[in-house]
Structures are given as C-alpha cells and as structure tokens.
Amino acid sequence: MNPIICFIGLDGSGKSTSIGQVYKELKKQGIRVEVVRAAYVVKVMSFFIKTGKRLLLKKDNSPHSGDYKAYLTGMRNQARRKYIYTIFSFLTTCEFKLQIFFNICVKHWLGTTLLVDRYIYDNAVTYAANLGENEEYIERTISGKWKHAPKPDLIIYIKTPVEVCCSRKNDIPDPLYLEIREPLYDALASIYNVRTISGNQPVDSMISEVMATIQPLLMK
C-alpha cells in the first residue's frame, strides 16, 4: 500500500518539521516515500495569471505587497466583479489541477508513499480567507472543484496558536493573514476525518504523536 498522507495547518505551525522527520523515519523503514510540496505555485500559465492579477488588484496584487489589509480588501472587491474574477479563478484552478496530476496522481500510480505539504484543503482555506467565506464554501469547493483530486488516506492538522506561528516565521505579511485562516482550519478539521496534533509542544513529542498516527496506516 502506498498511502497519501496530507499535512495541513498555518504557516509556522510545524508542518515542514513534521514532514521532514517523518520522511527520514519512513526511509529508514525501507519505504518508498517522497515529499510533495502541493501548495499552489504559478508555473504553466504564469504570464496569464500574473497579468490577470495585476489587472484585478493593481499595485496591491500580492499579500506581501506591504499592506495586507489593502490586498484583502482589493481581492474581496474584485471578487464581486463576477465575470473577470471567474476567468481568473478558472485559470488558477486549471494550473493547480495540472500540478496535482503530475505531482500527486502520477507519483501515486508509480507506487510512492506521498507526504503532501499543503493540498486542496489549504487551497480551499486560502480562497475562503481571501473572499471572506466560511466552512460551507470550503465544503462546496472541495466537493465540487476538487471532487476528482486523489483523496488522502490520512489528513494531519498541525494546530498551533497564531502568536507561536508568528514567532517562528518572519515572512508572514500580517498576523491577520493567520488569524482569518485559523478558524477555517478548525472548521475543516471538524468536517473531514482529520487527526489534529498540537504543534505547540516539544518537537520530539510532536513527531512521536505524528508517527503513532501514521504507523497503523503503513501496516495495513
């Protein structure tokens, strides 16, 4: 069996640390395993998506542009322009589906156990946060837009307080960036079969808990 194990959570929560340690442990066990960074990154349609974002948001076209609240306001205002935003959303969805196919589907078919850092769940949370939506939007997005994406055998939510995440990362545009995402991740965890593990504990304890969660899956 080559399961897909998905890690979700806020930036700075401890996802990457958990994944790195699990990867090392599974390699020691002789398991064919790979870490997949499944966060949405513009590649194939870079020109069209970046151009569309500049047209939509003008100068505040990135959450790291210097004024996160202005970016958020701009994104939500432009989302009301249904025609333009629908085209932009369609392009980004096509891009992400291509990445899912090559980074997850193909590798899974080849018999590799995948440790997925961010996935469709994080994508749905990001869209919901940007648009001011709630858990119902997340459910609709995952069951609609992402209904054909491979479903993970296990979802692990590394839950860490916002202030702790901010203390670990120096590239978070604004605490608000995490504050609006935290309740969405909590809601997502209650909707799906998610195992929640505290990221606000000693690393060794966190990794032990993660491995205890994963090991039964590997023994099936």
LOTIKOL-297168 format. One record per residue (C-alpha): residue in one letter; z negated, x negated, y negated; residue number from 1; chain. Coordinates in nm, 4 decimals, always signed. Example, Ala and Ser with C-alpha at 12.3 -4.5 7.8 and 13.67 -1.06 7.14 Angstrom:
// residues 2
[atom A; [-0.7800; -1.2300; +0.4500]; 1; A]
[atom S; [-0.7140; -1.3670; +0.1060]; 2; A]
END
This chain:
// residues 220
[atom M; [+0.0000; +0.0000; +0.0000]; 1; A]
[atom N; [+0.0878; -0.1253; -0.3472]; 2; A]
[atom P; [-0.1069; +0.0866; -0.5952]; 3; A]
[atom I; [-0.0537; +0.1225; -0.9662]; 4; A]
[atom I; [-0.3839; +0.0646; -1.1455]; 5; A]
[atom C; [-0.3846; +0.1602; -1.5120]; 6; A]
[atom F; [-0.6322; +0.0368; -1.7739]; 7; A]
[atom I; [-0.6785; +0.2333; -2.0954]; 8; A]
[atom G; [-0.9081; +0.2050; -2.3960]; 9; A]
[atom L; [-0.9404; +0.0978; -2.7558]; 10; A]
[atom D; [-0.8188; -0.2364; -2.8863]; 11; A]
[atom G; [-1.1019; -0.4838; -2.8258]; 12; A]
[atom S; [-1.2636; -0.2709; -2.5563]; 13; A]
[atom G; [-1.2330; -0.5346; -2.2847]; 14; A]
[atom K; [-0.9158; -0.4169; -2.1089]; 15; A]
[atom S; [-0.7384; -0.7524; -2.1144]; 16; A]
[atom T; [-1.0510; -0.9348; -1.9976]; 17; A]
[atom S; [-1.0925; -0.6901; -1.7088]; 18; A]
[atom I; [-0.7281; -0.7121; -1.6087]; 19; A]
[atom G; [-0.7281; -1.0916; -1.6170]; 20; A]
[atom Q; [-1.0320; -1.1181; -1.3937]; 21; A]
[atom V; [-0.9074; -0.8522; -1.1503]; 22; A]
[atom Y; [-0.5724; -1.0310; -1.1284]; 23; A]
[atom K; [-0.7428; -1.3564; -1.0315]; 24; A]
[atom E; [-0.9571; -1.1829; -0.7694]; 25; A]
[atom L; [-0.6658; -0.9987; -0.6094]; 26; A]
[atom K; [-0.4592; -1.3173; -0.5966]; 27; A]
[atom K; [-0.7476; -1.4819; -0.4097]; 28; A]
[atom Q; [-0.7311; -1.1961; -0.1592]; 29; A]
[atom G; [-0.3634; -1.2703; -0.0983]; 30; A]
[atom I; [-0.2426; -0.9505; -0.2624]; 31; A]
[atom R; [+0.0970; -0.9470; -0.4304]; 32; A]
[atom V; [-0.0077; -0.8427; -0.7790]; 33; A]
[atom E; [+0.1352; -0.8528; -1.1303]; 34; A]
[atom V; [+0.0034; -0.7679; -1.4750]; 35; A]
[atom V; [+0.2337; -0.5350; -1.6669]; 36; A]
[atom R; [+0.1970; -0.5029; -2.0427]; 37; A]
[atom A; [+0.3265; -0.1482; -2.0740]; 38; A]
[atom A; [+0.2476; -0.0990; -2.4407]; 39; A]
[atom Y; [+0.5436; +0.0328; -2.6349]; 40; A]
[atom V; [+0.7372; -0.2587; -2.7842]; 41; A]
[atom V; [+1.0751; -0.2147; -2.9535]; 42; A]
[atom K; [+1.3443; -0.4138; -2.7730]; 43; A]
[atom V; [+1.6716; -0.2452; -2.6762]; 44; A]
[atom M; [+1.7006; -0.0088; -2.9741]; 45; A]
[atom S; [+1.5255; -0.2372; -3.2184]; 46; A]
[atom F; [+1.7755; -0.2044; -3.5048]; 47; A]
[atom F; [+1.7941; +0.1763; -3.4980]; 48; A]
[atom I; [+1.4196; +0.2335; -3.4562]; 49; A]
[atom K; [+1.3128; -0.0152; -3.7227]; 50; A]
[atom T; [+1.5747; +0.1182; -3.9637]; 51; A]
[atom G; [+1.4620; +0.4749; -3.8973]; 52; A]
[atom K; [+1.1003; +0.3812; -3.9552]; 53; A]
[atom R; [+1.1827; +0.2168; -4.2865]; 54; A]
[atom L; [+1.3729; +0.5264; -4.3973]; 55; A]
[atom L; [+1.0898; +0.7549; -4.2898]; 56; A]
[atom L; [+0.7935; +0.5594; -4.4206]; 57; A]
[atom K; [+0.9487; +0.3293; -4.6793]; 58; A]
[atom K; [+0.7062; +0.0478; -4.7692]; 59; A]
[atom D; [+0.4164; +0.1723; -4.5539]; 60; A]
[atom N; [+0.6166; +0.1502; -4.2296]; 61; A]
[atom S; [+0.3554; -0.0341; -4.0233]; 62; A]
[atom P; [-0.0147; +0.0279; -3.9522]; 63; A]
[atom H; [-0.0599; -0.3372; -4.0522]; 64; A]
[atom S; [+0.1196; -0.2992; -4.3861]; 65; A]
[atom G; [-0.2075; -0.3291; -4.5762]; 66; A]
[atom D; [-0.3048; +0.0323; -4.6340]; 67; A]
[atom Y; [-0.3623; +0.2110; -4.3046]; 68; A]
[atom K; [-0.4553; +0.5408; -4.4678]; 69; A]
[atom A; [-0.1251; +0.5391; -4.6595]; 70; A]
[atom Y; [+0.0603; +0.4676; -4.3351]; 71; A]
[atom L; [-0.1188; +0.7540; -4.1596]; 72; A]
[atom T; [-0.0538; +0.9962; -4.4435]; 73; A]
[atom G; [+0.3131; +0.8956; -4.4548]; 74; A]
[atom M; [+0.3547; +0.9369; -4.0802]; 75; A]
[atom R; [+0.1988; +1.2837; -4.0802]; 76; A]
[atom N; [+0.4004; +1.3960; -4.3834]; 77; A]
[atom Q; [+0.7268; +1.2781; -4.2328]; 78; A]
[atom A; [+0.6479; +1.4474; -3.9006]; 79; A]
[atom R; [+0.6831; +1.7761; -4.0870]; 80; A]
[atom R; [+1.0466; +1.6893; -4.1527]; 81; A]
[atom K; [+1.1303; +1.8106; -3.8035]; 82; A]
[atom Y; [+1.4952; +1.7062; -3.7832]; 83; A]
[atom I; [+1.4527; +1.3454; -3.8939]; 84; A]
[atom Y; [+1.1280; +1.2885; -3.7049]; 85; A]
[atom T; [+1.2703; +1.4448; -3.3859]; 86; A]
[atom I; [+1.5563; +1.1948; -3.3834]; 87; A]
[atom F; [+1.3181; +0.9053; -3.4455]; 88; A]
[atom S; [+1.0838; +1.0292; -3.1680]; 89; A]
[atom F; [+1.3783; +1.0684; -2.9291]; 90; A]
[atom L; [+1.4882; +0.7085; -2.9840]; 91; A]
[atom T; [+1.1393; +0.5675; -2.9300]; 92; A]
[atom T; [+1.0968; +0.7774; -2.6143]; 93; A]
[atom C; [+1.4266; +0.6514; -2.4704]; 94; A]
[atom E; [+1.3202; +0.2947; -2.5456]; 95; A]
[atom F; [+0.9851; +0.3376; -2.3720]; 96; A]
[atom K; [+1.1418; +0.5078; -2.0683]; 97; A]
[atom L; [+1.3725; +0.2085; -2.0212]; 98; A]
[atom Q; [+1.0726; -0.0239; -2.0333]; 99; A]
[atom I; [+0.8831; +0.1906; -1.7814]; 100; A]
[atom F; [+1.1806; +0.1822; -1.5447]; 101; A]
[atom F; [+1.2219; -0.1958; -1.5460]; 102; A]
[atom N; [+0.8571; -0.2989; -1.5852]; 103; A]
[atom I; [+0.6936; -0.0449; -1.3550]; 104; A]
[atom C; [+0.9371; +0.1512; -1.1366]; 105; A]
[atom V; [+1.1414; -0.1449; -1.0157]; 106; A]
[atom K; [+0.8414; -0.3702; -0.9561]; 107; A]
[atom H; [+0.6579; -0.0924; -0.7741]; 108; A]
[atom W; [+0.9582; -0.0297; -0.5488]; 109; A]
[atom L; [+0.9588; -0.4012; -0.4656]; 110; A]
[atom G; [+0.6069; -0.3695; -0.3233]; 111; A]
[atom T; [+0.3975; -0.5209; -0.6008]; 112; A]
[atom T; [+0.0479; -0.4016; -0.6876]; 113; A]
[atom L; [+0.0553; -0.3412; -1.0624]; 114; A]
[atom L; [-0.2277; -0.3818; -1.3112]; 115; A]
[atom V; [-0.0969; -0.1876; -1.6082]; 116; A]
[atom D; [-0.2310; -0.2697; -1.9540]; 117; A]
[atom R; [-0.1640; +0.0497; -2.1521]; 118; A]
[atom Y; [+0.0743; +0.3157; -2.0315]; 119; A]
[atom I; [+0.1892; +0.6715; -2.1024]; 120; A]
[atom Y; [-0.1724; +0.7728; -2.1698]; 121; A]
[atom D; [-0.2127; +0.5224; -2.4516]; 122; A]
[atom N; [+0.1277; +0.6265; -2.5829]; 123; A]
[atom A; [+0.0188; +0.9925; -2.5933]; 124; A]
[atom V; [-0.3084; +0.8976; -2.7647]; 125; A]
[atom T; [-0.1238; +0.6942; -3.0279]; 126; A]
[atom Y; [+0.1149; +0.9801; -3.1062]; 127; A]
[atom A; [-0.1734; +1.2280; -3.1226]; 128; A]
[atom A; [-0.3692; +0.9978; -3.3545]; 129; A]
[atom N; [-0.0708; +0.9396; -3.5832]; 130; A]
[atom L; [+0.0110; +1.3097; -3.6070]; 131; A]
[atom G; [-0.3440; +1.4427; -3.6293]; 132; A]
[atom E; [-0.3119; +1.6236; -3.2958]; 133; A]
[atom N; [-0.5702; +1.6936; -3.0234]; 134; A]
[atom E; [-0.6104; +1.6812; -2.6446]; 135; A]
[atom E; [-0.3761; +1.9770; -2.5948]; 136; A]
[atom Y; [-0.0967; +1.7696; -2.7481]; 137; A]
[atom I; [-0.1818; +1.4841; -2.5107]; 138; A]
[atom E; [-0.1581; +1.7157; -2.2084]; 139; A]
[atom R; [+0.1749; +1.8585; -2.3247]; 140; A]
[atom T; [+0.3163; +1.5118; -2.3871]; 141; A]
[atom I; [+0.2148; +1.3697; -2.0501]; 142; A]
[atom S; [+0.3215; +1.6765; -1.8504]; 143; A]
[atom G; [+0.6437; +1.7119; -2.0479]; 144; A]
[atom K; [+0.7856; +1.3930; -2.1960]; 145; A]
[atom W; [+0.6336; +1.1693; -1.9273]; 146; A]
[atom K; [+0.6414; +1.4003; -1.6241]; 147; A]
[atom H; [+0.8789; +1.1689; -1.4345]; 148; A]
[atom A; [+0.6898; +0.8469; -1.5085]; 149; A]
[atom P; [+0.5181; +0.6989; -1.1991]; 150; A]
[atom K; [+0.1621; +0.8271; -1.1802]; 151; A]
[atom P; [-0.1069; +0.5597; -1.1371]; 152; A]
[atom D; [-0.3253; +0.5666; -0.8283]; 153; A]
[atom L; [-0.6243; +0.4819; -1.0457]; 154; A]
[atom I; [-0.6934; +0.5036; -1.4188]; 155; A]
[atom I; [-0.9798; +0.2943; -1.5544]; 156; A]
[atom Y; [-1.1069; +0.3693; -1.9039]; 157; A]
[atom I; [-1.2968; +0.0780; -2.0560]; 158; A]
[atom K; [-1.5145; +0.2637; -2.3043]; 159; A]
[atom T; [-1.6583; +0.0523; -2.5840]; 160; A]
[atom P; [-1.8074; +0.1580; -2.9210]; 161; A]
[atom V; [-1.5773; +0.1232; -3.2205]; 162; A]
[atom E; [-1.8079; -0.1198; -3.4010]; 163; A]
[atom V; [-1.8134; -0.3505; -3.0972]; 164; A]
[atom C; [-1.4333; -0.3413; -3.0705]; 165; A]
[atom C; [-1.4001; -0.4269; -3.4403]; 166; A]
[atom S; [-1.6333; -0.7236; -3.3975]; 167; A]
[atom R; [-1.4120; -0.8609; -3.1185]; 168; A]
[atom K; [-1.0737; -0.8218; -3.2860]; 169; A]
[atom N; [-0.9571; -0.9490; -3.6232]; 170; A]
[atom D; [-0.6196; -0.7725; -3.6230]; 171; A]
[atom I; [-0.7372; -0.4108; -3.6332]; 172; A]
[atom P; [-0.5821; -0.2641; -3.9518]; 173; A]
[atom D; [-0.8795; -0.0415; -4.0329]; 174; A]
[atom P; [-1.1865; +0.0931; -3.8458]; 175; A]
[atom L; [-1.0271; +0.4357; -3.8903]; 176; A]
[atom Y; [-0.7494; +0.3173; -3.6580]; 177; A]
[atom L; [-1.0024; +0.3159; -3.3727]; 178; A]
[atom E; [-1.2229; +0.5989; -3.4955]; 179; A]
[atom I; [-0.9471; +0.8580; -3.4666]; 180; A]
[atom R; [-0.8466; +0.7308; -3.1222]; 181; A]
[atom E; [-1.1909; +0.7197; -2.9617]; 182; A]
[atom P; [-1.2405; +1.1000; -2.9240]; 183; A]
[atom L; [-0.8837; +1.1304; -2.7941]; 184; A]
[atom Y; [-0.9505; +0.8748; -2.5185]; 185; A]
[atom D; [-1.2757; +1.0554; -2.4349]; 186; A]
[atom A; [-1.0893; +1.3858; -2.4081]; 187; A]
[atom L; [-0.8159; +1.2268; -2.1970]; 188; A]
[atom A; [-1.0764; +1.0858; -1.9590]; 189; A]
[atom S; [-1.2214; +1.4336; -1.9075]; 190; A]
[atom I; [-0.8797; +1.5894; -1.8392]; 191; A]
[atom Y; [-0.7497; +1.3408; -1.5833]; 192; A]
[atom N; [-0.9090; +1.1708; -1.2856]; 193; A]
[atom V; [-1.0286; +0.8743; -1.4884]; 194; A]
[atom R; [-1.3035; +0.6291; -1.3965]; 195; A]
[atom T; [-1.4991; +0.5386; -1.7105]; 196; A]
[atom I; [-1.6634; +0.1953; -1.7238]; 197; A]
[atom S; [-1.8674; +0.0614; -2.0135]; 198; A]
[atom G; [-1.7150; -0.2338; -2.1952]; 199; A]
[atom N; [-2.0390; -0.2846; -2.3853]; 200; A]
[atom Q; [-2.2172; -0.4777; -2.1115]; 201; A]
[atom P; [-2.2133; -0.8380; -1.9850]; 202; A]
[atom V; [-1.8657; -0.9355; -1.8699]; 203; A]
[atom D; [-1.9792; -1.0157; -1.5155]; 204; A]
[atom S; [-2.1363; -0.6717; -1.4789]; 205; A]
[atom M; [-1.8253; -0.5024; -1.6136]; 206; A]
[atom I; [-1.5952; -0.6923; -1.3779]; 207; A]
[atom S; [-1.8182; -0.6192; -1.0791]; 208; A]
[atom E; [-1.8048; -0.2486; -1.1596]; 209; A]
[atom V; [-1.4272; -0.2600; -1.2032]; 210; A]
[atom M; [-1.3768; -0.4415; -0.8726]; 211; A]
[atom A; [-1.6071; -0.1991; -0.6919]; 212; A]
[atom T; [-1.3870; +0.0812; -0.8204]; 213; A]
[atom I; [-1.0605; -0.0855; -0.7197]; 214; A]
[atom Q; [-1.1520; -0.2278; -0.3784]; 215; A]
[atom P; [-1.1622; +0.1015; -0.1810]; 216; A]
[atom L; [-0.8107; +0.1782; -0.3056]; 217; A]
[atom L; [-0.6817; -0.1529; -0.1701]; 218; A]
[atom M; [-0.8391; -0.0915; +0.1707]; 219; A]
[atom K; [-0.6562; +0.2367; +0.2374]; 220; A]
END
